[in-house]
Amino acid sequence: MKKFLFLILAVFTVQIASAQTWALDSSFGTNGIVHTMVGYGSAKGHSVAIQSDGKIVMVGETGIAANLQAAVVRFNADGTLDSSFGDDGEVLIPQIGERDYLLDVAIQSDGKIVASGYTQVAGDIIVVRLNTDGTLDTSFDTDGIVVIDFEQVFNIGETVAIQSDGKILIGGDTNDDFMLARLNADGSLDNTFGIAGMAKTEFGTNPSFVKDITIQADGKIVASGFFINDLSQENFAVARYNTDGTPDVSFGTAGMKTIDSQSFHAYSEAVCIQSDGKILLGGHEWIDYGPKYDFTVVRLLADGSLDNTFGTDGVATARVVDGENYVNDMLVQDDGKIILAGRTVLGQDYNFAAARFNSDGSLDLSFTPTGMIDTDVSMEAYGEAALIQPDGKIVVAGRAYNSSTVSEFIMVRYSDGADISVAEISGSSLTIYPNPANDILKIETDSRCSIEVLDLSGKIVFSTIVENQSLVDVSNFASGMYFVRANSNSVNEVIQLIIE
């Protein structure tokens, strides 16, 4: 019966034209991966930004649980540490509280580096500005560090953006409400914004949290995140503000919009504005017991209503692995394609991951044969942020654990890979059976071919030479999607393979 089913599938094979597939860029770090121990103890990277000269800045913290120090690291475009910055590429910010965190970073037009976060146990927002050489900028609140305590409650600075006039926007939450703050260029609170420099949005009496902000071409500010409804379920949430911090009542309801995706838990982690003014919200939503989450991107029209021309009723999703798929950042390319970046969890595997969508919400099969990529860095890895380099290469950054307790800054870079042609089930010269497989895979070819099995990151996990027929033991392969590629003078085909 299985063999009969396979023959039916083979009859309906669809050939896809030759296309490029993205993979780890071997010219970056070691085989596309950069590992960096920072300071002392464990180090966790949370955000990256790219300078006009192509250098990469990453921020986070380092130390032990009871004593964490904010850290800034700068890399050359090839992933090596920039020795002209701080102490051989690293800057440790003087201790502010017991545990200091930098969660986001932006580059000013003059090249100065602005990072935001918070300090525990006080629960104050911190904003740091560095000169281009890594020294603290003493023109910014005299010592390069601003500490903000709104309303004597717990405050977090999650994200930072620089306005065209040099003013600095901070997004986060204060006492579990959406919060925006604006600083003048010298670090003082801008009293023309909101109330005494702070704008707050309450989604009823429910907790709400800003995770990202962006600035529209007209200067209006969009803040995205999530709120917790009366059933203790998370939903996407977004608010738009006028340039003075007042709610933009032309958006949603009184400047606010929530999206009920029919999921019990949905988190918006990133926001971008398209060139046509449409708003993209990137995140993940819970889809099944397990737990399981899918990459999710929502598109809104300028007035806050769902754009039904995008995906399915304004929502597009991607399932990189059949497990947990978490988004932490989103990018929009110049051609309008959308990149979601984050991590996957499947069993004991914690991998970096990304997916690319076309402008209509469909997965971009020119990115990889599935539109998605999952990268095993041989460590427990958490993708937190992403950027696009001037040459179009994509960097995903975050943290990874090299033991059960010690973590480090980590980055991977993807670039356009080798040409492949893909057969969805079977090629005219290549067949595999069974598919899905869990123990022995049978490979048949019309001629002598080299056979390679690749994982979603493009890494070759197995190779052999097949003379018409071969049996391959795949029982030790991790569950997930792979590609079987056949190469010879007359054959160049790829088949998607599922390992159960």
C-alpha positions as CSV (number, residue, x, y, z in Angstrom):
1,M,0.0,0.0,0.0
2,K,2.8,2.4,0.9
3,K,4.5,1.7,-2.5
4,F,1.3,2.3,-4.3
5,L,0.9,5.7,-2.6
6,F,4.4,6.6,-3.5
7,L,3.8,5.9,-7.2
8,I,0.7,8.1,-7.2
9,L,2.7,11.0,-5.7
10,A,5.5,10.5,-8.3
11,V,2.9,10.9,-11.1
12,F,2.0,14.3,-9.8
13,T,5.5,15.6,-9.3
14,V,5.9,19.3,-10.1
15,Q,9.3,20.6,-11.2
16,I,10.4,24.0,-10.0
17,A,12.9,26.1,-12.0
18,S,16.5,26.5,-10.8
19,A,16.7,29.0,-7.9
20,Q,19.1,30.3,-5.4
21,T,19.0,29.0,-1.8
22,W,20.4,30.9,1.2
23,A,22.8,29.3,3.6
24,L,25.4,30.2,6.2
25,D,28.1,32.5,4.8
26,S,31.5,30.8,5.3
27,S,33.3,34.2,4.9
28,F,31.7,35.4,8.2
29,G,33.4,34.2,11.5
30,T,33.9,30.5,11.4
31,N,31.7,28.8,8.8
32,G,29.2,31.6,9.1
33,I,29.1,31.8,12.9
34,V,30.6,34.3,15.3
35,H,31.1,33.3,19.0
36,T,32.1,36.0,21.5
37,M,32.7,35.7,25.2
38,V,32.1,39.2,26.8
39,G,33.3,40.4,30.1
40,Y,33.0,37.9,32.9
41,G,30.5,35.2,33.6
42,S,27.6,34.7,31.2
43,A,27.0,37.2,28.4
44,K,23.7,37.6,26.6
45,G,23.2,39.6,23.4
46,H,19.8,41.2,22.8
47,S,20.0,43.6,19.8
48,V,22.2,44.6,16.9
49,A,22.6,47.7,14.7
50,I,24.7,48.4,11.6
51,Q,26.8,51.5,11.1
52,S,27.2,53.3,7.8
53,D,30.6,51.8,7.5
54,G,29.2,48.3,7.8
55,K,30.4,47.6,11.3
56,I,28.0,45.8,13.6
57,V,27.2,46.8,17.2
58,M,25.6,44.4,19.6
59,V,24.3,45.1,23.1
60,G,23.4,43.0,26.1
61,E,24.8,42.2,29.5
62,T,27.5,40.1,31.2
63,G,28.2,38.8,34.7
64,I,26.6,36.5,37.2
65,A,23.0,36.4,38.2
66,A,23.3,38.8,41.2
67,N,25.6,41.3,39.4
68,L,25.0,42.0,35.7
69,Q,26.8,44.7,33.9
70,A,25.5,46.3,30.6
71,A,27.8,45.6,27.6
72,V,28.4,47.0,24.1
73,V,30.5,45.1,21.5
74,R,31.5,46.2,18.0
75,F,32.4,43.9,15.1
76,N,34.0,44.5,11.8
77,A,31.8,43.5,8.8
78,D,33.4,40.1,8.6
79,G,32.6,39.3,12.2
80,T,36.0,40.0,13.8
81,L,36.1,42.2,16.9
82,D,36.8,45.8,16.1
83,S,40.0,46.6,18.1
84,S,39.5,50.4,17.7
85,F,36.4,50.3,19.9
86,G,36.6,50.2,23.7
87,D,38.8,47.5,25.1
88,D,39.6,45.3,22.0
89,G,36.0,45.7,20.8
90,E,34.2,45.6,24.1
91,V,32.7,48.3,26.4
92,L,31.4,47.5,29.9
93,I,29.1,50.2,31.1
94,P,29.7,51.3,34.7
95,Q,27.4,49.6,37.1
96,I,24.1,51.4,37.6
97,G,22.0,49.0,39.7
98,E,22.4,45.4,40.9
99,R,21.5,44.0,37.4
100,D,21.7,46.2,34.3
101,Y,20.4,45.2,30.9
102,L,20.7,46.8,27.4
103,L,17.9,45.5,25.2
104,D,18.1,47.7,22.1
105,V,20.5,49.8,20.2
106,A,20.4,52.5,17.5
107,I,23.0,54.5,15.6
108,Q,22.7,58.3,15.3
109,S,23.5,60.1,12.0
110,D,26.8,61.3,13.6
111,G,27.8,57.7,14.4
112,K,27.2,57.9,18.1
113,I,25.6,54.7,19.6
114,V,22.5,54.9,21.8
115,A,21.3,51.9,23.8
116,S,18.3,51.5,26.1
117,G,17.3,49.0,28.8
118,Y,16.7,48.9,32.5
119,T,18.2,48.3,35.8
120,Q,17.0,46.0,38.6
121,V,16.0,46.0,41.4
122,A,15.0,49.7,41.2
123,G,13.1,49.2,37.9
124,D,14.5,52.3,36.2
125,I,14.9,52.8,32.5
126,I,18.6,53.4,31.4
127,V,19.8,55.1,28.2
128,V,23.5,55.1,27.3
129,R,25.2,57.0,24.6
130,L,28.8,56.2,23.4
131,N,31.1,58.1,21.1
132,T,32.3,56.3,18.0
133,D,35.4,55.0,19.8
134,G,33.3,53.4,22.6
135,T,33.9,56.1,25.3
136,L,30.9,57.4,27.2
137,D,29.6,60.6,25.6
138,T,29.8,63.2,28.4
139,S,27.6,65.7,26.4
140,F,24.7,63.3,27.2
141,D,23.6,64.0,30.8
142,T,27.3,64.8,31.7
143,D,28.3,61.1,32.0
144,G,26.8,59.4,29.0
145,I,24.1,57.7,31.1
146,V,20.5,58.7,31.7
147,V,18.4,57.0,34.4
148,I,14.6,57.5,34.2
149,D,12.1,56.6,37.0
150,F,8.5,57.3,36.0
151,E,5.8,57.4,38.7
152,Q,8.0,55.6,41.2
153,V,7.0,52.2,39.7
154,F,8.8,49.5,37.7
155,N,9.8,50.7,34.2
156,I,11.5,48.9,31.3
157,G,13.1,50.5,28.2
158,E,12.6,47.7,25.6
159,T,13.4,49.6,22.4
160,V,15.0,52.8,21.1
161,A,14.6,54.9,17.9
162,I,16.3,58.1,16.7
163,Q,14.1,60.9,15.2
164,S,15.3,62.9,12.2
165,D,15.8,65.9,14.6
166,G,18.1,63.9,16.8
167,K,15.6,63.4,19.6
168,I,15.6,59.9,21.2
169,L,12.5,57.8,21.6
170,I,12.3,55.0,24.2
171,G,9.5,52.4,24.1
172,G,8.6,50.0,26.9
173,D,6.2,49.8,29.8
174,T,5.6,51.5,33.0
175,N,3.5,49.8,35.7
176,D,2.4,47.3,33.0
177,D,1.1,49.9,30.5
178,F,2.4,50.9,27.1
179,M,5.0,53.7,27.5
180,L,6.9,56.1,25.3
181,A,9.5,58.6,26.5
182,R,11.4,61.2,24.5
183,L,14.7,62.7,25.3
184,N,16.4,65.8,23.8
185,A,19.8,65.3,22.2
186,D,21.5,66.2,25.5
187,G,19.7,63.5,27.4
188,S,17.1,65.7,29.2
189,L,13.4,64.7,29.1
190,D,11.6,66.5,26.3
191,N,8.7,68.2,28.1
192,T,6.9,69.0,24.8
193,F,6.2,65.2,24.5
194,G,3.3,63.6,26.3
195,I,3.2,64.7,30.0
196,A,6.7,65.8,31.2
197,G,8.4,63.6,28.5
198,M,6.3,60.5,28.8
199,A,3.2,59.2,26.9
200,K,1.2,56.3,28.4
201,T,-1.5,54.1,26.8
202,E,-3.8,51.9,28.8
203,F,-5.7,49.0,27.1
204,G,-8.5,49.2,29.7
205,T,-7.4,47.7,33.0
206,N,-5.3,45.0,31.3
207,P,-1.5,44.8,31.4
208,S,0.2,45.8,28.1
209,F,3.8,45.9,27.0
210,V,5.6,47.7,24.2
211,K,8.2,45.5,22.4
212,D,9.1,47.7,19.5
213,I,8.6,51.1,18.0
214,T,9.1,52.7,14.6
215,I,8.7,56.2,13.1
216,Q,6.5,56.8,10.1
217,A,7.6,59.1,7.2
218,D,5.2,61.8,8.6
219,G,6.8,61.6,12.0
220,K,4.0,59.7,13.7
221,I,5.2,57.0,16.1
222,V,3.9,53.4,16.0
223,A,4.4,51.2,19.1
224,S,3.7,47.4,19.0
225,G,3.6,44.7,21.6
226,F,0.9,42.7,23.3
227,F,-1.8,43.0,26.0
228,I,-3.3,40.4,28.3
229,N,-7.1,40.1,28.1
230,D,-9.6,39.2,30.7
231,L,-9.1,35.5,30.0
232,S,-5.3,35.8,30.6
233,Q,-4.7,35.4,26.9
234,E,-2.1,37.5,25.0
235,N,-3.1,39.4,21.9
236,F,-1.2,41.6,19.4
237,A,-1.5,45.3,20.4
238,V,-0.5,48.4,18.6
239,A,-0.8,52.2,19.2
240,R,0.0,55.2,17.1
241,Y,1.0,58.6,18.4
242,N,1.2,62.1,17.0
243,T,4.6,63.7,17.0
244,D,3.8,65.4,20.4
245,G,2.9,62.0,22.1
246,T,-0.9,62.4,22.0
247,P,-2.9,59.4,20.6
248,D,-3.5,59.5,16.9
249,V,-7.3,59.1,16.9
250,S,-7.3,58.4,13.1
251,F,-5.8,55.1,13.9
252,G,-7.9,52.1,15.2
253,T,-10.0,53.1,18.2
254,A,-8.7,56.2,19.9
255,G,-5.3,55.5,18.6
256,M,-5.2,51.8,19.6
257,K,-5.7,48.5,17.9
258,T,-5.8,44.9,19.2
259,I,-5.7,41.8,16.9
260,D,-7.5,38.7,18.1
261,S,-5.9,36.0,16.0
262,Q,-8.1,33.3,17.5
263,S,-5.0,32.0,19.3
264,F,-4.8,31.7,23.0
265,H,-1.4,33.4,23.1
266,A,-0.1,35.8,20.4
267,Y,2.9,38.1,20.9
268,S,3.9,41.0,18.7
269,E,7.7,41.5,19.0
270,A,8.5,43.8,16.1
271,V,6.9,46.5,13.9
272,C,7.9,47.9,10.5
273,I,6.4,50.4,8.1
274,Q,6.3,49.6,4.4
275,S,7.1,52.2,1.7
276,D,3.3,52.5,1.0
277,G,2.6,53.3,4.7
278,K,1.1,49.9,5.6
279,I,2.1,48.6,9.0
280,L,3.7,45.2,9.6
281,L,3.5,43.5,13.0
282,G,5.9,40.5,13.5
283,G,5.7,37.9,16.2
284,H,4.5,34.4,17.0
285,E,1.2,32.8,18.0
286,W,0.3,29.6,19.9
287,I,-1.3,27.1,17.6
288,D,-1.5,23.7,19.4
289,Y,-0.7,21.8,22.6
290,G,2.9,20.8,23.0
291,P,3.5,23.7,23.1
292,K,3.7,24.9,19.5
293,Y,4.1,28.4,18.1
294,D,4.2,29.7,14.5
295,F,6.0,32.6,13.1
296,T,3.3,35.3,12.4
297,V,3.2,38.5,10.5
298,V,0.1,40.8,10.4
299,R,-0.4,43.7,8.0
300,L,-2.5,46.7,8.7
301,L,-3.7,49.5,6.5
302,A,-2.7,53.0,7.5
303,D,-6.0,53.4,9.5
304,G,-5.3,50.3,11.6
305,S,-7.7,47.9,9.8
306,L,-6.5,44.5,8.7
307,D,-5.2,44.4,5.1
308,N,-7.1,41.4,3.6
309,T,-4.9,41.4,0.5
310,F,-2.1,40.0,2.7
311,G,-1.8,36.3,3.6
312,T,-5.1,35.0,4.9
313,D,-7.3,37.9,6.1
314,G,-4.3,40.0,6.8
315,V,-2.2,37.3,8.6
316,A,0.7,35.1,7.3
317,T,2.4,32.4,9.2
318,A,5.4,30.0,8.9
319,R,6.2,26.8,10.7
320,V,9.9,26.3,10.5
321,V,9.8,23.2,12.8
322,D,6.9,21.2,14.1
323,G,7.4,22.6,17.6
324,E,8.1,26.1,19.0
325,N,8.8,28.9,16.5
326,Y,9.5,32.3,18.2
327,V,10.0,35.6,16.4
328,N,12.1,38.3,18.0
329,D,12.7,40.7,15.1
330,M,11.5,41.7,11.6
331,L,13.0,43.4,8.6
332,V,11.7,44.8,5.4
333,Q,14.0,44.6,2.4
334,D,14.1,47.4,-0.2
335,D,12.1,45.1,-2.6
336,G,9.3,44.8,0.0
337,K,10.1,41.2,1.1
338,I,9.7,40.6,4.8
339,I,12.1,38.7,7.0
340,L,11.1,37.3,10.4
341,A,14.0,36.1,12.6
342,G,14.2,34.3,15.9
343,R,14.6,30.8,17.1
344,T,13.1,27.3,17.1
345,V,12.7,24.7,19.8
346,L,12.2,21.1,18.9
347,G,12.9,18.6,21.7
348,Q,16.4,19.4,23.0
349,D,17.4,21.5,19.9
350,Y,17.4,25.3,20.2
351,N,18.3,26.8,16.9
352,F,18.5,30.1,15.1
353,A,15.7,30.5,12.5
354,A,14.4,32.9,9.8
355,A,11.7,33.0,7.2
356,R,11.2,35.3,4.3
357,F,7.8,36.3,2.9
358,N,6.8,38.0,-0.4
359,S,4.9,41.2,-0.2
360,D,1.6,39.4,-0.5
361,G,2.3,37.2,2.5
362,S,3.3,34.0,0.7
363,L,6.6,32.4,1.7
364,D,9.4,33.3,-0.6
365,L,10.7,30.1,-2.2
366,S,13.7,31.9,-3.7
367,F,15.0,32.3,-0.2
368,T,15.2,28.6,0.4
369,P,13.1,25.8,-1.2
370,T,10.6,26.3,1.8
371,G,11.1,30.0,2.4
372,M,12.5,29.2,5.8
373,I,15.9,28.4,7.4
374,D,16.8,26.6,10.7
375,T,20.4,26.7,11.9
376,D,22.0,24.4,14.4
377,V,25.0,26.1,15.9
378,S,25.8,23.1,18.1
379,M,24.7,25.0,21.2
380,E,21.4,26.1,22.9
381,A,20.8,29.2,20.8
382,Y,18.4,32.1,21.1
383,G,18.0,34.4,18.1
384,E,17.1,37.9,19.4
385,A,17.7,40.4,16.6
386,A,18.5,40.8,12.9
387,L,19.9,43.2,10.4
388,I,20.5,43.5,6.7
389,Q,24.0,44.4,5.6
390,P,24.5,46.8,2.6
391,D,25.4,43.8,0.3
392,G,22.0,42.2,1.2
393,K,23.4,39.5,3.6
394,I,21.3,38.8,6.6
395,V,22.7,38.7,10.2
396,V,20.8,37.1,13.1
397,A,22.2,37.7,16.5
398,G,21.5,36.7,20.1
399,R,22.9,34.4,22.7
400,A,24.0,30.8,23.0
401,Y,25.0,28.5,25.9
402,N,28.3,26.7,25.7
403,S,27.4,24.9,29.0
404,S,24.4,24.7,31.2
405,T,25.1,28.0,32.8
406,V,27.6,30.0,30.6
407,S,26.3,31.9,27.6
408,E,28.0,34.1,25.0
409,F,27.1,36.6,22.3
410,I,26.6,34.9,19.0
411,M,25.8,35.9,15.4
412,V,25.2,34.0,12.2
413,R,25.2,35.4,8.7
414,Y,23.2,34.1,5.7
415,S,24.1,34.7,2.1
416,D,22.8,33.6,-1.3
417,G,24.0,30.0,-1.8
418,A,24.3,27.5,-4.7
419,D,21.8,27.0,-7.5
420,I,19.5,24.1,-7.1
421,S,16.4,22.8,-8.9
422,V,13.7,21.4,-6.7
423,A,11.3,18.5,-7.3
424,E,8.5,18.7,-4.7
425,I,8.2,14.9,-4.3
426,S,10.4,13.2,-6.9
427,G,12.5,14.1,-9.8
428,S,12.5,12.5,-13.2
429,S,15.9,10.9,-12.4
430,L,15.7,10.8,-8.6
431,T,13.2,9.1,-6.3
432,I,13.3,8.5,-2.6
433,Y,11.1,6.2,-0.5
434,P,9.5,6.2,2.0
435,N,8.8,9.9,2.6
436,P,8.4,10.7,5.5
437,A,11.1,8.3,6.7
438,N,12.2,7.2,10.1
439,D,14.8,4.4,9.7
440,I,15.9,3.3,6.2
441,L,15.6,5.6,3.2
442,K,15.8,4.1,-0.3
443,I,17.3,6.3,-3.0
444,E,17.0,5.4,-6.7
445,T,18.6,7.3,-9.7
446,D,18.7,6.7,-13.4
447,S,22.5,7.1,-13.4
448,R,25.5,7.3,-11.2
449,C,25.1,10.4,-9.0
450,S,26.6,12.0,-5.9
451,I,23.9,12.3,-3.2
452,E,23.9,14.9,-0.5
453,V,21.4,15.3,2.4
454,L,21.1,18.9,3.6
455,D,19.3,20.4,6.6
456,L,17.3,23.6,6.5
457,S,20.4,25.7,7.0
458,G,22.0,24.3,3.9
459,K,24.5,22.2,5.9
460,I,25.4,18.9,4.3
461,V,24.7,16.2,7.0
462,F,25.3,13.1,4.8
463,S,26.8,12.4,1.4
464,T,27.5,9.3,-0.7
465,I,27.7,8.0,-4.3
466,V,24.7,6.1,-5.7
467,E,24.9,3.7,-8.6
468,N,21.2,3.4,-9.5
469,Q,20.1,2.4,-6.0
470,S,21.2,2.8,-2.4
471,L,19.8,2.3,1.2
472,V,20.6,5.0,3.7
473,D,20.2,4.7,7.5
474,V,18.4,7.9,8.7
475,S,17.4,6.6,12.1
476,N,19.9,8.9,13.8
477,F,18.7,12.1,12.0
478,A,16.8,14.6,14.1
479,S,13.1,14.9,13.1
480,G,12.4,17.7,10.7
481,M,12.7,18.7,7.0
482,Y,15.7,18.0,4.9
483,F,16.6,18.0,1.2
484,V,18.1,15.2,-0.8
485,R,20.2,16.5,-3.7
486,A,21.5,14.5,-6.6
487,N,24.3,15.8,-8.8
488,S,25.9,14.3,-12.0
489,N,26.6,15.4,-15.5
490,S,23.0,14.7,-16.4
491,V,21.1,15.1,-13.1
492,N,20.7,18.2,-10.8
493,E,17.6,17.7,-8.7
494,V,16.5,18.1,-5.1
495,I,13.7,16.4,-3.2
496,Q,12.2,17.5,0.1
497,L,12.5,14.8,2.7
498,I,10.7,14.6,6.1
499,I,12.3,12.6,8.9
500,E,9.8,11.6,11.6
